[in-house]
């Protein structure tokens, strides 16, 4: 979902520049491909969630035609409090260099799925992990470290590793009450970084794969689950910049803060800056920070409590801000008034634009747009209508740039492709 092991949400290449923009769409029923990747043949591989459960799909990147699909796990609607906010066993996956996907399932397993040369999907090995979790717990994320070790994370705070060759599993339980609702980042030093509902963590694995806490830093988790959040705590997967920085957003009142820490080994005082952002009394983000050079871009999701939050002309609190990392702290460079209810923004470092999925208020037909903002100045460069109505809501799904520069955004019923003409 966040492009790379650093979770930068940034691409080196260029996305659409706004020239004669062309929109293509496809519908797959009530099914949202929130996380997608691109295989070695540049095809889209998506993990798509619907009321029935989670299905992996291979999709033609130009026509958006479904080439193949394989249901990985069914959703138990009797246990899911809200299938539109349930992230158990189907939100995150990663694709390795051999076109093999590794995804969590609703029965608390990690499933391996191979993408064939012809686009067919074949289920491979499955590693059950339910024995390592509580009865009412579930898997929410999986990732891989620089040694090829698979890491997995549960909603109630169990973190573990999986050796794909031997099947060996090692696990660690976080302090009582800490949950995990977001993805993870890794770097070349062996560090695995994630945010619980209480703290930012670095973990490392022992030689046998046993996870150990290297450091943990508490943050202000606020006093409530703000409208727009899935939990009381940070909504960000940690963003890594270069060899030094790690950044998250907190859940503080009256304003959320962007927090930047020094992640290098041997550092005594890790906090580099804590700076309030967005609108006082109405600020939060359920999506990760975008890295653009020595800066971070944050989107305001305050007020997005469900798909109904953006119907009949309603929308959420505006605001997209850029925070600069200075030698002695941080400062807010600009704040753009665009309303982006729940998109995972992405930056194109090739053309200097950051893309959000926007929805202005006051229009009863409920139009949705891809909006491009100049990273340097904060000015809106262009907006392109994708469609009108509830079916065009992305509902926490991410924006992506394909290898050819095409922009993609998943909606609750399908996929949108946007390109220059």
C-alpha distance (Angstrom), angle and dihedral (degrees) to the residues before:
residue distance angle dihedral
X1 . . .
X2 3.81 . .
X3 3.83 97.8 .
X4 3.79 102.4 -121.4
X5 3.81 143.3 20.1
X6 3.82 90.2 -86.5
X7 3.83 90.9 56.4
X8 3.81 89.1 -132.4
X9 3.83 95.4 153.3
X10 3.81 85.3 -148.4
X11 3.80 132.5 116.7
X12 3.81 126.3 -151.9
X13 3.81 91.7 -144.8
X14 3.77 132.1 67.7
X15 3.79 125.9 -88.9
X16 3.81 126.0 -166.4
X17 3.80 113.3 -36.9
X18 3.82 96.5 -162.5
X19 3.80 99.2 -99.4
X20 3.83 112.2 142.9
X21 3.80 91.5 -31.9
X22 3.80 117.0 -144.9
X23 3.82 124.2 -157.4
X24 3.81 126.3 -157.5
X25 3.79 123.8 178.2
X26 3.79 139.2 -172.2
X27 3.80 133.3 -169.5
X28 3.81 124.9 -144.2
X29 3.81 97.4 176.3
X30 3.79 120.8 -99.3
X31 3.79 92.3 -22.3
X32 3.80 128.6 118.1
X33 3.80 121.8 -156.5
X34 3.80 94.0 -152.8
X35 3.82 95.0 166.9
X36 3.79 121.8 41.5
X37 3.79 135.9 167.9
X38 3.80 134.5 -176.3
X39 3.80 120.4 -118.2
X40 3.81 127.8 -144.0
X41 3.82 89.6 -82.7
X42 3.82 92.2 51.2
X43 3.80 93.0 -109.6
X44 3.78 120.3 143.4
X45 3.80 116.0 -106.8
X46 3.79 110.1 -168.2
X47 3.78 136.4 -177.7
X48 3.78 102.3 -145.6
X49 3.78 125.9 -167.4
X50 3.78 127.7 -156.3
X51 3.77 138.7 154.7
X52 3.80 89.3 -81.0
X53 3.80 94.7 54.6
X54 3.79 137.2 -96.2
X55 3.79 125.9 -31.6
X56 3.79 129.5 -175.5
X57 3.80 113.2 -138.5
X58 3.80 136.2 -171.6
X59 3.80 109.6 -149.0
X60 3.79 132.3 -171.3
X61 3.83 104.7 -113.5
X62 3.83 94.3 -141.9
X63 3.80 106.4 35.7
X64 3.84 94.5 28.1
X65 3.80 87.6 -136.9
X66 3.81 114.1 154.8
X67 3.81 107.2 -114.4
X68 3.79 96.4 -175.8
X69 3.78 140.9 -18.9
X70 3.78 138.0 -162.7
X71 3.80 125.9 -170.2
X72 3.79 108.6 -132.3
X73 3.77 101.4 -176.2
X74 3.78 142.1 -6.3
X75 3.77 124.6 -121.9
X76 3.80 118.2 -124.2
X77 3.79 100.8 -140.9
X78 3.79 90.7 -170.8
X79 3.83 89.1 66.0
X80 3.79 101.7 34.2
X81 3.79 108.4 89.5
X82 3.81 91.5 -157.8
X83 3.81 120.2 0.7
X84 3.81 90.0 -156.9
X85 3.81 92.5 61.4
X86 3.81 99.3 28.1
X87 3.82 108.5 115.7
X88 3.80 96.5 175.1
X89 3.79 115.1 129.9
X90 3.76 104.5 -14.8
X91 3.79 117.2 51.1
X92 3.81 105.1 85.1
X93 3.79 133.9 38.6
X94 3.79 137.7 151.2
X95 3.81 131.9 -139.6
X96 3.81 119.1 -143.7
X97 3.81 130.3 -148.2
X98 3.80 92.0 -91.0
X99 3.82 93.2 57.5
X100 3.78 93.1 -103.9
X101 3.79 117.3 141.9
X102 3.80 123.1 -149.9
X103 3.78 114.9 -160.2
X104 3.77 138.5 167.4
X105 3.81 118.2 -118.3
X106 3.78 134.7 -151.4
X107 3.81 91.2 -108.6
X108 3.83 90.2 61.0
X109 3.78 97.6 -102.4
X110 3.78 135.1 124.0
X111 3.79 111.4 -125.7
X112 3.79 126.2 -158.5
X113 3.82 115.9 -147.4
X114 3.81 123.8 -176.2
X115 3.80 120.9 -147.8
X116 3.80 108.9 -145.0
X117 3.79 127.8 -143.8
X118 3.81 88.8 -104.2
X119 3.79 92.2 48.2
X120 3.78 97.3 -102.5
X121 3.79 118.6 143.2
X122 3.79 121.2 -133.2
X123 3.75 122.9 -173.9
X124 3.78 112.3 -132.6
X125 3.76 130.5 174.7
X126 3.80 123.8 -5.5
X127 3.79 124.3 -156.9
X128 3.86 113.5 -159.8
X129 3.80 112.9 -146.2
X130 3.81 102.2 170.9
X131 3.81 90.9 105.8
X132 3.80 88.5 65.9
X133 3.81 94.7 51.9
X134 3.76 137.1 69.0
X135 3.80 118.7 -97.9
X136 3.80 93.8 -102.0
X137 3.82 97.3 35.6
X138 3.81 127.9 103.5
X139 3.80 141.7 -169.1
X140 3.79 115.8 -99.4
X141 3.81 106.7 171.2
X142 3.77 145.6 13.7
X143 3.78 132.6 -168.8
X144 3.79 142.4 161.1
X145 3.79 131.3 -119.8
X146 3.79 129.4 -142.8
X147 3.82 91.4 -89.4
X148 3.81 91.6 56.1
X149 3.79 93.1 -106.8
X150 3.82 114.2 147.2
X151 3.80 116.7 -130.1
X152 3.80 124.3 -161.5
X153 3.80 132.1 -167.3
X154 3.79 132.4 -160.0
X155 3.77 129.2 -150.8
X156 3.81 92.5 -118.5
X157 3.78 94.8 53.1
X158 3.79 108.5 -89.2
X159 3.80 113.6 140.6
X160 3.78 122.6 -170.8
X161 3.78 147.8 162.5
X162 3.78 131.2 -129.6
X163 3.79 126.6 -155.7
X164 3.81 103.4 -149.0
X165 3.79 92.5 -160.4
X166 3.81 98.4 52.6
X167 3.79 102.6 18.2
X168 3.81 90.3 -126.0
X169 3.81 113.9 158.7
X170 3.79 127.5 -160.8
X171 3.81 123.6 -177.4
X172 3.79 142.8 -168.9
X173 3.81 127.8 -164.7
X174 3.80 119.1 -142.1
X175 3.83 119.9 -139.2
X176 3.80 114.3 -68.4
X177 3.77 114.7 -80.4
X178 3.80 97.4 24.4
X179 3.80 115.2 122.0
X180 3.80 134.5 -174.2
X181 3.80 121.5 -136.8
X182 3.81 103.5 158.3
X183 3.77 143.3 57.7
X184 3.81 131.1 -91.9
X185 3.79 141.7 -117.4
X186 3.80 132.2 -147.1
X187 3.79 136.7 -168.0
X188 3.81 140.5 -162.8
X189 3.81 93.5 -94.4
X190 3.81 91.1 68.0
X191 3.79 94.6 -102.3
X192 3.79 121.4 146.1
X193 3.81 113.2 -160.9
X194 3.80 129.5 -164.8
X195 3.78 141.6 148.4
X196 3.77 124.6 -123.2
X197 3.79 123.7 -165.8
X198 3.82 86.8 -89.5
X199 3.81 112.5 24.9
X200 3.80 147.3 24.2
X201 3.80 111.5 -120.8
X202 3.75 142.6 -161.6
X203 3.80 114.1 -164.0
X204 3.80 129.8 -176.2
X205 3.79 129.5 -169.3
X206 3.79 126.1 -124.1
X207 3.79 119.5 -131.6
X208 3.81 91.1 -87.3
X209 3.81 91.7 48.9
X210 3.80 97.9 -101.7
X211 3.85 109.0 151.5
X212 3.80 117.4 -126.4
X213 3.80 130.5 -174.8
X214 3.80 109.4 -115.4
X215 3.80 93.8 179.3
X216 3.79 139.1 -18.1
X217 3.81 126.9 -163.6
X218 3.83 121.1 -164.8
X219 3.80 118.2 -138.0
X220 3.81 135.0 -169.6
X221 3.81 104.7 -82.2
X222 3.80 93.3 -179.6
X223 3.77 127.5 -135.4
X224 3.80 101.1 -79.3
X225 3.75 147.0 18.0
X226 3.78 100.5 -90.8
X227 3.82 119.2 -139.0
X228 3.77 103.3 -89.9
X229 3.81 95.9 37.4
X230 3.80 130.9 104.1
X231 3.81 92.5 -153.2
X232 3.78 142.2 7.3
X233 3.76 99.7 -89.0
X234 3.76 141.8 43.6
X235 3.80 116.6 -19.9
X236 3.79 93.3 -160.5
X237 3.75 133.6 100.4
X238 3.82 103.4 -140.3
X239 3.80 115.7 -92.9
X240 3.82 118.0 -142.9
X241 3.80 122.1 -154.0
X242 3.79 121.2 -167.2
X243 3.79 117.8 -48.5
X244 3.79 95.6 -44.0
X245 3.80 120.2 40.2
X246 3.78 136.9 71.8
X247 3.80 119.6 178.4
X248 3.80 137.8 -170.4
X249 3.79 138.6 160.9
X250 3.80 121.1 -119.6
X251 3.84 131.6 -147.6
X252 3.81 98.4 -119.3
X253 3.81 127.8 151.1
X254 2.96 135.7 -92.5
X255 3.83 88.1 8.7
X256 3.77 134.0 11.8
X257 3.80 115.7 -121.5
X258 3.77 133.9 -141.4
X259 3.80 106.5 -130.8
X260 3.81 121.7 -159.9
X261 3.80 120.4 -168.2
X262 3.79 134.0 -175.2
X263 3.80 105.3 -119.1
X264 3.81 97.9 -174.0
X265 3.80 119.1 120.5
X266 3.77 118.4 -99.7
X267 3.82 95.6 27.8
X268 3.80 114.4 140.7
X269 3.82 101.0 -169.6
X270 3.79 106.8 38.8
X271 3.81 101.8 176.1
X272 3.80 110.3 94.8
X273 3.80 98.3 171.9
X274 3.79 145.3 -15.1
X275 3.79 113.8 -162.2
X276 3.83 129.6 175.9
X277 3.80 114.6 -123.5
X278 3.79 141.6 -174.5
X279 3.80 124.5 8.1
X280 3.79 121.6 -12.9
X281 3.79 110.3 -117.3
X282 3.80 92.6 11.6
X283 3.78 111.5 56.9
X284 3.78 133.4 118.2
X285 3.77 140.9 121.5
X286 3.79 130.3 -147.7
X287 3.81 90.6 -175.4
X288 3.76 132.1 75.2
X289 3.77 126.8 -97.4
X290 3.80 117.5 -100.3
X291 3.82 116.8 -127.5
X292 3.81 116.3 -139.2
X293 3.77 111.5 167.9
X294 3.81 109.7 -59.7
X295 3.80 91.4 -15.3
X296 3.80 142.6 79.8
X297 3.79 131.1 -142.6
X298 3.81 120.5 -149.4
X299 3.81 129.6 -170.1
X300 3.82 124.7 -151.1
X301 3.82 113.9 -124.2
X302 3.81 96.7 170.3
X303 3.79 111.2 143.5
X304 3.78 99.4 22.2
X305 3.80 100.8 123.2
X306 3.83 98.3 147.8
X307 3.80 142.5 -19.9
X308 3.82 86.5 -80.0
X309 3.81 89.4 66.0
X310 3.80 89.5 78.3
X311 3.82 101.9 39.9
X312 3.82 131.2 105.3
X313 3.79 92.5 19.9
X314 3.80 96.2 -49.3
X315 3.78 123.0 130.7
X316 3.79 141.7 163.1
X317 3.81 137.5 -96.3
X318 3.81 114.3 -61.8
X319 3.77 128.4 -126.0
X320 3.80 143.6 109.9
X321 3.83 115.2 -177.5
X322 3.79 138.1 -173.7
X323 3.82 119.2 -144.5
X324 3.80 118.3 -161.6
X325 3.81 120.0 -148.5
X326 3.81 107.9 -135.9
X327 3.82 128.2 -170.3
X328 3.82 90.6 -104.3
X329 3.81 102.4 28.2
X330 3.80 140.3 -44.6
X331 3.80 139.4 -74.0
X332 3.80 137.1 -167.6
X333 3.81 108.2 -109.1
X334 3.82 97.4 -171.9
X335 3.78 145.1 -20.7
X336 3.80 120.1 -145.2
X337 3.86 118.2 -155.1
X338 3.83 95.4 -135.6
X339 3.82 115.1 132.6
X340 3.81 110.5 -132.9
X341 3.83 106.7 170.8
X342 3.81 101.0 -167.3
X343 3.80 114.7 -21.9
X344 3.80 123.4 136.8
X345 3.84 97.9 -127.9
X346 3.79 121.9 -137.9
X347 3.79 131.8 -158.4
X348 3.78 128.0 -143.4
X349 3.80 106.8 -151.3
X350 3.80 88.1 -174.5
X351 3.80 93.4 68.1
X352 3.80 103.4 16.5
X353 3.80 97.3 -115.1
X354 3.78 131.7 129.0
X355 3.81 115.8 -154.6
X356 3.80 126.5 -146.3
X357 3.80 131.9 173.3
X358 3.78 106.0 -121.8
X359 3.77 137.9 -165.9
X360 3.82 118.9 -175.3
X361 3.78 119.5 -155.0
X362 3.77 131.6 -121.3
X363 3.79 99.1 51.8
X364 3.81 113.7 106.5
X365 3.82 93.4 -155.4
X366 3.84 88.2 63.7
X367 3.83 103.5 -134.7
X368 3.82 120.9 -158.0
X369 3.80 124.5 -154.9
X370 3.78 142.0 -173.3
X371 3.80 102.9 -130.4
X372 3.81 125.8 -164.9
X373 3.82 120.4 -153.9
X374 3.81 125.3 -167.8
X375 3.81 106.3 -114.8
X376 3.83 93.6 -149.3
X377 3.80 100.3 46.3
X378 3.80 105.2 20.9
X379 3.80 91.6 -128.7
X380 3.80 120.2 141.3
X381 3.81 107.6 -113.6
X382 3.81 99.0 -174.0
X383 3.80 145.8 -26.1
X384 3.80 125.5 -149.7
X385 3.79 122.5 -161.8
X386 3.81 113.3 -126.5
X387 3.81 98.4 179.6
X388 3.78 147.1 -55.5
X389 3.78 130.2 -102.0
X390 3.77 139.9 41.1
X391 3.83 93.7 -63.5
X392 3.84 89.9 69.4
X393 3.81 92.9 60.8
X394 3.81 111.2 117.1
X395 3.85 92.9 -155.9
X396 3.83 99.2 -156.4
X397 3.82 94.3 -36.1
X398 3.77 117.6 138.8
X399 3.78 134.9 -113.8
X400 3.82 114.3 -121.7
X401 3.81 136.6 -169.6
X402 3.79 116.2 -145.1
X403 3.81 126.3 -142.3
X404 3.82 89.5 -96.3
X405 3.81 93.2 51.5
X406 3.80 96.3 -101.8
X407 3.81 115.9 144.4
X408 3.80 120.4 -133.3
X409 3.79 131.6 -169.1
X410 3.78 125.3 179.5
X411 3.79 119.9 -137.0
X412 3.78 129.1 -166.4
X413 3.82 89.8 -92.0
X414 3.79 105.3 30.9
X415 3.77 147.5 -44.4
X416 3.82 138.4 -51.0
X417 3.81 124.5 -151.9
X418 3.82 120.2 -162.9
X419 3.81 124.4 -173.0
X420 3.78 140.6 161.2
X421 3.80 112.6 -98.5
